Amino acid sequence: MAGKRKRARRVPAVVLKAEKALQIAVENTIEEHRLSGDPIVVWENGRVVKIPASKIPRKKSRRRPRR
């Protein structure tokens, strides 16, 4: 069906909140590893890479909005 466009679907608010919560959890976990001296393991360019705690960048401080 040439010429027909698909409508962009709206992302439900619960999905956006879940993604944000996951992002914050990952940031906090990485920061905990940095502070405790534990390395993190990531997937990079098709390979598993172990990053020592001394090479983990510091977390940017970010305040949570008030409700």
DAPEQUI-V774222 format. One record per residue. RES is the residue in one letter. OMEGA is omega in degrees with one decimal (999 if undefined). NEAR is the number of other ideal C-beta (glycine too) atoms within 8 Angstrom. Layout:
RES,OMEGA,NEAR / RES,OMEGA,NEAR
This chain:
M,-178.7,3 / A,176.0,3 / G,179.3,3 / K,178.7,5 / R,174.0,3 / K,176.4,4 / R,174.6,4 / A,179.6,4 / R,177.5,4 / R,179.7,4 / V,179.8,6 / P,-178.5,6 / A,-178.9,6 / V,178.5,6 / V,178.8,8 / L,178.7,9 / K,179.3,8 / A,178.3,8 / E,179.5,8 / K,179.0,8 / A,178.7,8 / L,178.5,8 / Q,179.5,8 / I,179.4,8 / A,179.4,8 / V,178.3,8 / E,-179.7,9 / N,179.4,9 / T,177.9,8 / I,178.8,11 / E,177.1,10 / E,177.9,9 / H,179.6,12 / R,-177.3,10 / L,-177.8,6 / S,179.4,7 / G,178.9,4 / D,178.2,7 / P,171.0,8 / I,-180.0,10 / V,-178.0,7 / V,175.4,7 / W,-175.8,6 / E,179.4,6 / N,177.2,3 / G,-179.3,4 / R,174.0,6 / V,-178.3,6 / V,177.6,8 / K,-179.5,7 / I,179.4,10 / P,-178.0,7 / A,-179.1,12 / S,-179.6,4 / K,179.6,6 / I,-179.9,11 / P,179.1,4 / R,178.7,6 / K,174.7,9 / K,-178.5,4 / S,-178.4,4 / R,180.0,4 / R,176.8,4 / R,-179.8,4 / P,177.0,4 / R,177.5,3 / R,999,2
